[in-house]
Amino acid sequence: NAGVMQNPRHLVRRRGQEARLRCSPMKGHSHVYWYRQLPEEGLKFMVYLQKENIIDESGMPKERFSAEFPKEGPSILRIQQVVRGDSAAYFCASSPGQLNEAFFGQGTRLTVV
Amino acid sequence: QKEVEQNSGPLSVPEGAIASLNCTYSDRGSQSFFWYRQYSGKSPELIMSIYSNGDKEDGRFTAQLNKASQYVSLLIRDSQPSDSATYLCAVIFNDYKLSFGAGTTVTVRA
C-alpha cells in the first residue's frame, strides 16, 4: 500500500507564475489536509477537503490560493501569481475519516525566485 | 480560537533517560489526539494516537490523555540519539480540523 504521494518534491517558480502542487492520498483515504511550513516554524493549517468538497478553508489566504479534491485524481493546491513570501514547504496528509489518523506525504518545497 | 499549546523547548536529555513532553488544547469537545515526530527537513511521521482517557504504550513511547484537564503527554523511555527530533502534538477539534502545536525540539545527548 503506497503512502501519500506528493509531487513535485521541489518546485521553482518565478514571481508571478503559477504553482500547482499535487497530492495523491493513500488508498482508501477520502480526506486530505494541506499545511504550510516555513523553516524553523510549525505546521500551519491551510485547508481540509473531502472528495469533491471543501470542508474547511479557514487557513487559506483569500486571494491567489485555491484547492480541490476531485472525484478522480489527486488533490491540487494551486497558487496563482506567486510571490517570494510563498516560498515554503507544503505538506499534505490523508485520512480515511474525520476523526482518524492522518499520514503525511514527503512534501513539496516551493522556491519563488 | 481553538489552540494546541506545547511546552516550549528545546528539551535536552541524556541517553537512556526519560523525555517528557506536554500538550494542552482548548476545545473540550476534541476526541482524537496524536503525536508526530519530525526530523529536520523531513515530513511529520505519526508515532502515537490516543482517543480515550488513560495511558497507551507502544514500545518506548507512552501517551497519556486526560480529557477533563484537556491535557495530553508523551513519554519517551530509554531515550536514544535517534529520538532527537521535533515532536508535534495534534488534535482534531470538534469542527474536524486537525490542528498542530508549535512543536518541542528534543535533543538526546550521547
Interface residues (C-beta under 8 A of the other chain):
Chain A: Y33 Y35 E41 G42 L43 F45 Y48 I55 D56 S58 F91 A93 S95 Q98 L99 N100 E101 A102 F103 F104 G105 Q106 G107
Chain B: Q31 S32 F34 Y36 K42 S43 P44 E45 L46 S49 Y51 L88 A90 I92 D95 Y96 K97 L98 S99 F100 G101 A102 G103
